Amino acid sequence: MSIASNHSIPDRLQSPLQRRLKSWEMLLLLVAIAIFIANSFASPYFLDAWNLSDATFNFTEKAMIAFAMALLIISGEIDLSVASIIALASTAMGAAVQIGADTPTLIIVGLAVGLAAGAFNGFLVTGLGLPSIVVTIGTMSLFRGIAYIVLGDQAYRGYPASFAYFGQGYVYWVFSFELVLFAMLAILYGILLHKTNFGRAVFAIGNNATGALFSGIRVNRVKFSLFLLTGLMSGVAAICLTSRLGSTRPSIALGWELEVVTMVVLGGVNILGGSGSIPGVVIAAFVMGLVTFGLGLLNVPGIVMSIVIGLLLISVIALPRLWAKMRRKS
Amino acid sequence: MLKRLATSREALLLGAILVLLALISTRFPAFITPSNLVGVFNDTSPLILLALGQMIVILTKCIDLSVAANLALTGMVVALVNVAAPGVPVAVILLVAITLGTIMGMFNGLLVWKVQIPPIVVTLGTMTIYRGIIFLLSDGKWVNAHEMSPAFKAFPRMELLGLPMLSWFGILAVILFYFIMTRTTLGRAFYAVGGNPHAAVYAGINVGYTQFWAYTISGALSGLAGYLWVSRYAVAYVDLAGGFELEVVAACVIGGVSIAGGLGTVAGTLLGALFLGIVKNALPVINISPFWQLAISGAAIIIAVVFNARANRTKGRVILKSAEQTA
């Protein structure tokens, strides 16, 4: 998407860059803490365990997808169809409910649709060698289009009572099922990206796909599994979101793809591929969640939150660059 | 020459559109009457305007996701201006709209050029910022038809030689862009920057500066379309044209503009936009639920991009075709 060339040496081997990466996460963490403190001063209702716990719903579902998206973007690809996969999976689950499916069946349906949609994206990108940004803009319309064809302007309801647990249940006191799942996934993805050969391959592909290929990494196979992962996580998010809302509409999760990408980029993942970290994405998820929640408590409408997120996104990336520029000049 | 013409992307796309029209006419003959086709073109004009701007941005290896937000913000501002001062002539409104759109485009361009933030991040950010500003300006309220002055609403419908002004803007933009892209150094620069940025630098072209201009022009067109859109539908609100940015990108992709930059034509973009416009207009009249529209355009994008990939492989990115043939 841009002409800036990727680094030829992996960031992880460069100590100054590594330091900068760490300082990025520190910066984000400071932003998160600042917002937290500002929130607690701004509203007396903020420092309440139940409120804080509720606030996590603002980001847990998006963050689940963001983890897989982070890996995909680090490898140099992108998946803009994730929100539409949610709509598709949710529609399929709704249709299954209409013919009397029970909760385990619904879970299987949701995950299977997510995997199938991811496989479709993965095939188009790796099998036919097409640019992922266009492919997924196409499948984004296609998947949501299918949801519209099936549902029209109707909604599916009548999910079984036990299904509600995934979006509304609490595992322990104030810790919701979603929050626990988010934490587990964060650890799993952290290990996958930073501690395994697969993660190393993801970084290698993002930095130099040709080089990675010649060093024996099966580039297309890795990329295909990354698309499977974003599809699967969209399926997981679809289960949680559908369970939380208790209904399926074709407009479910509309516009989430951009919020997920924002979360990933805010978390310090290079949109051109090659660098990034899971802890960064976790902090970015909290930052976005805290901003939404804090502004919500102040009765600031959700749309104004988008200004803050947009400004945050641009300034977090622009300020270090401008600063470096000014230092070079002086 | 004839063979090249017959196998070109534009000819293929034109063929696809004609087949589409023929299929529609078997179900609903009145669709292909001239007056209806003029209506379809008129409906598609805003998409054509934005797609032409998006085309040059994509040519330079960038992307502009903020066009719909720019359109909506400009539309809201001119609507509010109209409410506050109903006497302001349309010419001034047009000037305000284009200026505002241009400024927003320049902002994108500066961030890409001077701060070197990746284009997708810049426009993702400004998209949400511009949308948010609409809310701040309007307080979330709608500006409805009865609040707008008659002159404000009448302009895009005003007929000139049997065509509404809205259509004329689409036609003028196509002609203007055809000349920019084929007859000016700026047009050449757009192709050169996207085709091979390193070579462009050696040819004395400032890559960032060219991208800045691409964003500026895209912004100006979005601003213009903002006024036309709001005055035509006589309503302005926060979510106006929501998601339209992806339809614009889709029109470019269907029209054969390569997302990798450097490859694409005005005619192709026009046809890509018309294809989407015809699909959108035809579905209700041939009794297919409009809910099919998204899926159909999605499938069209995927099919088009498969074709694009083939075209890129065989043709390469030749920007000086005539020179190569004579050599």
Chai-1 contact restraints between the chains, C-beta under 6 A:
chainA,res_idxA,chainB,res_idxB,connection_type,confidence,min_distance_angstrom,max_distance_angstrom,comment,restraint_id
A,M1,B,I120,contact,1.0,0.0,6.0,A-B,restraint_1
A,S2,B,P118,contact,1.0,0.0,6.0,A-B,restraint_2
A,S2,B,P119,contact,1.0,0.0,6.0,A-B,restraint_3
A,I3,B,K61,contact,1.0,0.0,6.0,A-B,restraint_4
A,I3,B,P197,contact,1.0,0.0,6.0,A-B,restraint_5
A,L130,B,V305,contact,1.0,0.0,6.0,A-B,restraint_6
A,L130,B,A309,contact,1.0,0.0,6.0,A-B,restraint_7
A,P131,B,I259,contact,1.0,0.0,6.0,A-B,restraint_8
A,V134,B,V253,contact,1.0,0.0,6.0,A-B,restraint_9
A,V134,B,I259,contact,1.0,0.0,6.0,A-B,restraint_10
A,V134,B,V305,contact,1.0,0.0,6.0,A-B,restraint_11
A,I137,B,L246,contact,1.0,0.0,6.0,A-B,restraint_12
A,G138,B,G298,contact,1.0,0.0,6.0,A-B,restraint_13
A,G138,B,I301,contact,1.0,0.0,6.0,A-B,restraint_14
A,G138,B,I302,contact,1.0,0.0,6.0,A-B,restraint_15
A,S141,B,L294,contact,1.0,0.0,6.0,A-B,restraint_16
A,S141,B,S297,contact,1.0,0.0,6.0,A-B,restraint_17
A,S141,B,G298,contact,1.0,0.0,6.0,A-B,restraint_18
A,L142,B,A295,contact,1.0,0.0,6.0,A-B,restraint_19
A,L142,B,G298,contact,1.0,0.0,6.0,A-B,restraint_20
A,L142,B,A299,contact,1.0,0.0,6.0,A-B,restraint_21
A,R144,B,L294,contact,1.0,0.0,6.0,A-B,restraint_22
A,G145,B,L294,contact,1.0,0.0,6.0,A-B,restraint_23
A,G145,B,A295,contact,1.0,0.0,6.0,A-B,restraint_24
A,G145,B,G298,contact,1.0,0.0,6.0,A-B,restraint_25
A,I146,B,A295,contact,1.0,0.0,6.0,A-B,restraint_26
A,Y148,B,F291,contact,1.0,0.0,6.0,A-B,restraint_27
A,Y148,B,L294,contact,1.0,0.0,6.0,A-B,restraint_28
A,I149,B,F291,contact,1.0,0.0,6.0,A-B,restraint_29
A,I149,B,W292,contact,1.0,0.0,6.0,A-B,restraint_30
A,I149,B,A295,contact,1.0,0.0,6.0,A-B,restraint_31
A,G152,B,F291,contact,1.0,0.0,6.0,A-B,restraint_32
A,L258,B,L124,contact,1.0,0.0,6.0,A-B,restraint_33
A,V265,B,V121,contact,1.0,0.0,6.0,A-B,restraint_34
A,I271,B,P118,contact,1.0,0.0,6.0,A-B,restraint_35
A,I271,B,I120,contact,1.0,0.0,6.0,A-B,restraint_36
A,I271,B,V121,contact,1.0,0.0,6.0,A-B,restraint_37
A,L272,B,P118,contact,1.0,0.0,6.0,A-B,restraint_38
A,I303,B,G132,contact,1.0,0.0,6.0,A-B,restraint_39
A,I303,B,F135,contact,1.0,0.0,6.0,A-B,restraint_40
A,V304,B,G132,contact,1.0,0.0,6.0,A-B,restraint_41
A,V304,B,F135,contact,1.0,0.0,6.0,A-B,restraint_42
A,S306,B,T128,contact,1.0,0.0,6.0,A-B,restraint_43
A,S306,B,R131,contact,1.0,0.0,6.0,A-B,restraint_44
A,S306,B,G132,contact,1.0,0.0,6.0,A-B,restraint_45
A,I307,B,I129,contact,1.0,0.0,6.0,A-B,restraint_46
A,I307,B,G132,contact,1.0,0.0,6.0,A-B,restraint_47
A,I309,B,T128,contact,1.0,0.0,6.0,A-B,restraint_48
A,G310,B,G125,contact,1.0,0.0,6.0,A-B,restraint_49
A,G310,B,T128,contact,1.0,0.0,6.0,A-B,restraint_50
A,G310,B,I129,contact,1.0,0.0,6.0,A-B,restraint_51
A,L313,B,G125,contact,1.0,0.0,6.0,A-B,restraint_52
A,I314,B,G125,contact,1.0,0.0,6.0,A-B,restraint_53
A,I317,B,I117,contact,1.0,0.0,6.0,A-B,restraint_54
A,A318,B,V115,contact,1.0,0.0,6.0,A-B,restraint_55
A,A318,B,I117,contact,1.0,0.0,6.0,A-B,restraint_56
A,R321,B,V115,contact,1.0,0.0,6.0,A-B,restraint_57
